[in-house]
């Protein structure tokens, strides 16, 4: 588990898009083993961050509506 990724599900204040993107970026860095991708891999790195951010936002919204 990435210890530096903070919990985003909070009852009092919803996660901001910036927090979601930062967590997704940290996850992709951890999984890929790259802190910074090469220029050749930058597009796929950013695409993964975008997809994970979208999935995370859907998850958090679903948890709020099902609570």
DACOR-V187331 format. One record per helix or strand of 3 or more residues. SS is the DSSP state (A for helix, B for strand). FROM is the first residue (numbers start at 0). TO is the last residue. Records with the same first field share a line. If there is no record, write none. Layout:
SS = FROM-TO, FROM-TO
This chain:
A = 16-31, 41-64
